[in-house]
Amino acid sequence: MTAKENLLELLKKDGKPVCLSNSFTAFKPIPGDPVFKHVRGNRIRGTNSLDRWGTLILFPEDAPAAVPFVTEENQVIQDIDNWKDYVKVPNLRAACSEGWEEAQAAAAAVDHDRYLTMTVMGTGIFEQLHMLMTFEDTLVNLLAAPDEMHELIEVITEYRLTYMKLIVENLHPDVICSHDDWGSKNSLFMSPEVWREFFKEPYRRLYDYLHENGVIVMHHGDSYMEPIAEDMAEIGVDIWQGVLPTNNLAALAEKLDGRMALMGGIDSVIDRSDATEEEVRRETRRACEEYGKLKGFMPCMTYGGPRTRYPWVEEVIIDELARYNTETYGLSLT
């Protein structure tokens, strides 16, 4: 059995994987797609820039990644009642219909018998909202201006659906990793009822499209999202990637009963310049021993894709996972 076959077996409700899936080793990300370049291509270390929606993006030299910087003064939407006067939706069809050759060549070069191809889509619906207005205004407006927020979410959903269609039409990856964080480390950003009112059906629509086209849905959310996990499974999330240890993984696995895989469990606190190899191995082993027997569990760092800030950390994680699989199951698939 290959790592790909083992992972696909894990995704079956009553599948029988032969060992733990090892981080992202069963996936091959496809680089160079024109939409990702168009949306995020001007995020260059050491510079500030405006994204395609007009949000200020800061990327200091010493920062691990670019971040939006939204204030009352510079937020795109200055008045939610008149949001249409401020929001200019990027035309992805016009900008990204050509230039797919690099990504298509990368996808064709993958050994499809051994690996699943994957593309990553950052900035989900909720994240796009709080990039267009302050985080506080986003949460307040969900309660104070529900009609306008429903309208705005519909526009963002259409934009995101167009993004997905361009990816599927030109690359048809096995997996799309769709990002949207709905909580902090210890709580949701809103009540489950508010999340269901505004975000559940838009995401069902997006993920129905992916399933209709044979794409596995991986939703990244390195957040506490335990109260809506069963909703996530219902709307078509095949893999919840980034599951923080602050979620009760054992209780989740029992409730979900194989309807949605839980990928994560390894705390990102170990990704530090002063971390030791022993510390990284200890946290990786803890996750394996605590969650390894749970139905549908897939260990990995809780980041939204392969790679850690310090590359050696990921190498040690993968090696320790391989050790655990060899010791526990008598084999390791990477």
TAJOWO-V463036 format. One record per backbone hydrogen bond with DSSP energy under -1.0 kcal/mol. CO is the residue of the C=O (numbers start at 1). NH is the residue of the N-H. If there is no record, write none. Layout:
# TAJOWO-V463036
CO/NH
CO/NH
This chain:
# TAJOWO-V463036
2/6
3/7
4/8
5/9
6/10
7/11
12/15
21/23
22/25
24/27
26/116
28/118
33/37
34/38
35/39
36/40
37/41
40/43
42/44
44/47
47/59
49/57
51/54
55/51
56/69
57/49
58/67
59/46
60/63
67/58
71/75
79/82
80/83
82/85
83/86
83/87
90/92
91/95
92/96
100/104
101/105
102/106
103/107
104/108
105/109
107/110
110/112
111/114
111/115
116/28
117/175
118/30
119/177
121/179
124/128
125/129
126/130
129/132
129/133
132/77
134/138
135/139
136/140
137/141
138/142
140/143
140/144
141/145
145/149
146/150
147/151
148/152
149/153
150/154
151/155
152/156
153/157
154/158
155/159
156/160
157/161
158/162
159/163
160/164
161/165
162/166
163/167
164/168
165/169
166/170
167/171
167/172
174/216
175/119
176/218
177/121
178/220
182/189
184/224
187/184
191/195
192/196
193/197
194/198
195/199
195/200
199/203
200/204
201/205
202/206
203/207
204/208
205/209
206/210
207/211
208/212
210/215
211/214
216/176
217/238
217/239
218/178
219/241
220/180
221/223
225/228
226/229
228/232
229/233
230/234
231/235
232/237
233/236
238/261
239/219
240/263
241/221
243/265
244/247
247/249
248/252
249/253
250/254
251/255
252/256
253/257
256/259
261/240
262/298
263/242
263/243
264/300
266/302
267/270
268/271
270/272
276/280
277/281
278/282
279/283
280/284
281/285
282/286
283/287
284/288
285/289
286/290
287/291
288/292
291/294
294/297
296/262
298/264
299/23
300/266
310/313
311/315
312/316
313/317
314/318
315/319
316/320
317/321
318/322
319/323
320/324
321/325
322/326
323/327
324/328
325/329
325/331
